[in-house]
Amino acid sequence: MAEAANLIETLALERIEVNLFRGVAPADWGPRIFGGLVIGQALMAAYQTVEARVCHSLHCYFIRPGDPAVPILFDVDRSRDGKSFTTRRVTAIQHGAQIFNLAASFEVEMPGFEHQDPAPSVPRAEDIPAAPEEFRHHPIDMRWVGGDRWAQDPTPAAPEQNVWMRAVTPLPDDIAIQQAALAYASDMSLLSTAMRPHAVNWRTPGLQTASLDHAIWFHRPSNFNDWHLYAQKSPSTSGSRGFNLGQIFNADGRLIASTAQEGLMRLHTKD
């Protein structure tokens, strides 16, 4: 796993050509690249081709497992530059093949109507014990409301969970890196929400999981150096796929972003 101080470095990209960028993943993360990292880097690549506009939504598909041993190439297609909205498509490539693609829309910021869902009433992050030891050197500090389900055999539970999260080390006051960090973190616990009713978790022998797609709608700017509450629920699992929805609130109860994801959940049992 990455050291906490490396989040900004990990999301950083090298510009190779006008619309072509190179990113890397820490080699000690495991056999495949963490999906949130690719989302964050792809968003950073798109931002490198946009001026004076802010991302309000992104939609992406995970096509092949990422190889942490080689760099990732991000090819940005400048799909449209309109008066109010800008659209970018980003293709992530390894070993000559697509591993991921992303479509993002950016807008000129302007005032408008306002309403939102209320934030759940849960204990403050400061009143919840720190995350399990295996997460303490991760660049995102995570604290599960009601306790985590990692250190014990899971039992059936409602398909919902609330997780506090923030960046461990300071992030600059830059909308691109702030949104990329939030995007990175948004993939960290969402799929596990669909596992809860079925008494399985990441440690369950024979459980195969993978993110299939991911969407984020950014509603309002925020500072991810501060605590954010990730309220998650899973309306359905079917056909070896778990569907999950998330809402990300800041500590003041402002709805910052909404997420949706479908992931593979397949249990292989020995005969």
C-alpha positions as a printed Julia matrix, in Angstrom:
271×3 Matrix{Float64}:
   0.0     0.0     0.0
   1.08    3.6    -0.55
   2.61    5.69    2.17
   0.34    8.47    3.34
   2.67   11.2     2.11
   2.54    9.9    -1.46
  -1.08   10.65   -2.42
  -0.28   13.82   -4.35
   2.68   12.13   -6.05
   0.58    9.08   -6.87
  -2.09   11.16   -8.6
   0.48   13.25  -10.48
   1.03   12.69  -14.2
   3.84   13.25  -16.69
   2.79   15.02  -19.88
   4.17   13.17  -22.91
   2.28   14.96  -25.69
  -0.48   17.56  -25.9
  -3.23   15.06  -25.03
  -1.15   12.12  -23.76
  -0.09   11.56  -20.15
   1.72    8.89  -18.16
   0.94    7.77  -14.62
   2.33    5.09  -12.34
   0.97    2.97   -9.53
   2.94    1.93   -6.43
   4.31   -1.53   -7.23
   3.67   -2.88   -3.71
  -0.13   -2.45   -3.82
  -0.84   -5.98   -4.98
  -1.41   -7.93   -8.18
  -3.67   -5.29   -9.75
  -4.05   -1.51   -9.67
  -6.6    -0.03   -7.28
  -9.53    1.28   -9.33
  -9.8     4.57   -7.46
  -6.25    5.41   -8.47
  -7.05    5.07  -12.17
 -10.2     7.19  -11.75
  -8.23    9.92   -9.98
  -5.39    9.93  -12.5
  -7.8     9.93  -15.47
  -9.63   12.92  -13.99
  -6.29   14.71  -13.52
  -5.45   14.01  -17.18
  -8.78   15.48  -18.32
  -8.23   18.56  -16.15
  -4.88   19.14  -17.92
  -6.84   19.88  -21.12
  -9.52   22.14  -19.58
  -9.3    25.78  -18.53
 -11.48   27.7   -16.05
 -14.1    24.94  -15.73
 -14.99   22.47  -13.01
 -15.92   18.8   -13.36
 -19.53   18.15  -12.4
 -19.78   14.48  -13.4
 -17.79   11.51  -14.62
 -18.71    8.02  -15.78
 -16.22    5.22  -16.27
 -15.78    1.52  -17.02
 -13.1    -0.85  -15.78
 -12.24   -3.05  -18.75
  -9.15   -5.05  -17.75
  -7.17   -5.44  -14.51
  -4.4    -2.85  -14.27
  -0.78   -4.0   -14.02
   1.1    -2.08  -11.28
   4.45   -3.1   -12.77
   4.15   -0.85  -15.84
   3.09    2.79  -16.39
  -0.43    3.74  -17.47
  -0.92    5.9   -20.57
  -3.89    8.29  -20.51
  -5.08    9.45  -23.93
  -7.46   12.43  -23.72
 -10.0    13.09  -26.48
 -11.17   16.73  -26.5
 -14.72   15.78  -27.42
 -16.34   19.2   -27.15
 -15.68   22.74  -25.92
 -19.03   24.51  -25.61
 -20.08   27.86  -24.18
 -21.11   26.39  -20.83
 -19.97   22.75  -20.87
 -16.8    20.93  -21.88
 -16.62   17.18  -22.49
 -13.55   14.95  -22.33
 -13.04   11.23  -22.9
  -9.99    9.55  -21.38
  -8.68    6.11  -22.33
  -6.2     4.35  -20.03
  -3.85    1.97  -21.84
  -1.41   -0.74  -20.73
   0.32   -3.42  -22.83
  -1.31   -1.94  -25.95
  -4.88   -2.47  -24.71
  -7.54   -0.39  -22.97
  -7.84   -1.12  -19.27
 -10.26    1.71  -18.43
 -12.17    4.58  -19.98
 -13.77    7.7   -18.56
 -16.12   10.39  -19.81
 -16.17   13.64  -17.85
 -18.17   16.84  -18.19
 -16.95   20.24  -17.0
 -18.95   23.44  -16.59
 -18.55   27.16  -16.08
 -19.5    27.76  -12.44
 -22.63   29.83  -11.97
 -25.34   30.26   -9.31
 -28.63   28.37   -9.47
 -31.33   26.57   -7.5
 -30.25   24.7    -4.35
 -31.62   21.75   -2.37
 -30.18   18.5    -1.01
 -30.84   15.4     1.07
 -30.03   15.74    4.77
 -26.9    14.03    6.07
 -27.4    10.93    8.26
 -27.26   11.46   12.0
 -24.16    9.49   13.07
 -21.32    9.86   15.6
 -18.57   12.29   14.69
 -15.38   10.95   13.13
 -13.4    12.1    16.17
 -15.5     9.81   18.38
 -14.81    6.68   16.3
 -11.67    4.52   16.73
  -9.03    4.69   14.04
  -9.16    2.3    11.09
  -7.62   -1.2    11.23
  -3.83   -1.33   11.27
  -3.65   -2.39    7.61
  -5.23    0.93    6.58
  -3.21    3.25    8.8
  -0.49    3.9     6.25
  -3.0     4.39    3.44
  -3.32    7.95    2.07
  -7.0     8.03    3.09
  -7.99    7.95    6.79
 -11.2     5.88    7.09
 -13.4     5.31   10.14
 -16.44    3.02   10.0
 -19.55    4.05   11.94
 -20.54    1.02   14.01
 -17.12   -0.6    13.65
 -15.38   -2.3    10.76
 -16.1    -5.88    9.63
 -12.55   -6.82    8.7
 -11.16   -8.4    11.84
 -14.0   -10.89   12.36
 -16.16  -13.28   10.4
 -19.05  -11.19    9.05
 -22.68  -11.85    9.89
 -25.67  -10.78    7.75
 -26.32   -7.05    8.04
 -28.39   -4.38    6.34
 -27.01   -3.31    2.92
 -25.91    0.1     4.13
 -22.93    1.64    5.89
 -21.48    5.01    6.85
 -17.76    5.72    6.65
 -15.88    8.89    7.6
 -12.89    9.65    5.37
 -10.32   12.37    4.66
  -6.84   12.78    3.21
  -4.09   11.89    5.68
  -1.61   14.49    4.46
  -2.47   18.06    3.39
  -3.83   18.62   -0.11
  -3.46   21.97   -1.91
  -6.4    24.3    -2.43
  -6.84   23.22   -6.03
 -10.17   21.93   -7.36
  -8.55   19.33   -9.65
  -6.51   17.6    -6.93
  -9.36   17.93   -4.41
 -11.81   16.21   -6.76
  -9.25   13.61   -7.84
  -8.56   12.72   -4.2
 -12.29   12.43   -3.51
 -12.7    10.25   -6.61
  -9.81    8.07   -5.43
 -11.45    7.58   -2.02
 -14.93    6.97   -3.46
 -13.91    3.5    -4.7
 -12.5     2.32   -1.38
 -15.54    0.93    0.46
 -18.51    1.16   -1.89
 -18.6    -2.42   -3.2
 -18.41   -3.86    0.3
 -21.87   -2.4     0.99
 -23.44   -5.02   -1.28
 -21.57   -7.78    0.57
 -23.14   -7.06    3.95
 -26.47   -8.98    3.6
 -24.59  -12.06    2.35
 -22.16  -12.41    5.28
 -19.03  -12.09    3.12
 -16.16   -9.61    3.03
 -12.81   -9.16    1.28
 -11.29  -11.92    3.43
 -13.9   -14.56    2.51
 -12.15  -17.5     0.78
 -13.2   -17.89   -2.84
 -14.84  -14.47   -3.14
 -13.98  -12.8    -6.47
 -14.67   -9.07   -6.66
 -13.96   -6.27   -9.11
 -15.36   -2.84   -9.87
 -17.17   -2.9   -13.22
 -18.19    0.74  -13.56
 -18.21    3.91  -11.47
 -19.96    7.27  -11.65
 -19.53   10.46   -9.64
 -21.58   13.65   -9.63
 -19.79   16.58   -7.98
 -22.4    18.91   -6.5
 -20.34   21.4    -4.49
 -16.66   22.15   -3.84
 -15.11   20.93   -0.6
 -11.84   20.55    1.26
 -10.9    16.88    1.52
  -8.36   17.7     4.22
 -11.44   17.76    6.48
 -13.67   14.83    7.42
 -16.32   13.7     4.93
 -19.1    11.19    5.6
 -19.62    8.54    2.92
 -23.22    7.29    3.3
 -23.66    4.11    1.26
 -26.45    1.68    0.42
 -26.94   -1.25   -1.92
 -30.43   -1.42   -3.46
 -29.78   -4.73   -5.25
 -27.48   -7.65   -5.92
 -28.21  -10.0    -8.83
 -26.41  -12.02  -11.48
 -23.09  -11.95   -9.57
 -23.24   -8.14   -9.53
 -23.65   -5.8    -6.58
 -25.15   -2.36   -7.18
 -24.25    0.45   -4.79
 -25.11    4.11   -4.27
 -23.22    6.66   -2.18
 -23.58   10.21   -0.9
 -20.58   12.18    0.34
 -21.25   14.93    2.9
 -18.79   17.32    4.5
 -18.68   17.71    8.28
 -21.21   20.56    8.07
 -23.76   18.3     6.38
 -23.38   19.73    2.88
 -23.86   17.16    0.12
 -20.61   17.28   -1.84
 -20.95   14.39   -4.27
 -23.02   11.34   -5.19
 -21.7     8.04   -6.51
 -22.97    4.86   -8.15
 -21.13    1.64   -8.86
 -21.78   -1.91  -10.01
 -19.22   -4.53   -9.05
 -18.57   -8.22   -9.6
 -19.34  -10.42   -6.57
 -18.81  -14.1    -7.34
 -18.21  -16.79   -4.72
 -16.21  -19.78   -5.93
 -16.77  -22.86   -3.75
 -14.87  -26.14   -3.81
 -16.89  -29.24   -4.7
